[in-house]
């Protein structure tokens, strides 16, 4: 049974590396372009979730600072 391939998608840097890896796999004929497109779409979805999460964290910090300043 062939070894399963995985992509690390924990950070924006991981996603950047994964997208580059997927592009190389398409160029080398290791995966078909349709599958590669699906994987890149998934990477972009995860990246958007990470961005929203980071913005929410920053917003929460700013709200806490404003509340602190009002006291």
Helices and strands as residue ranges (DSSP letters): H 12-27, H 33-70
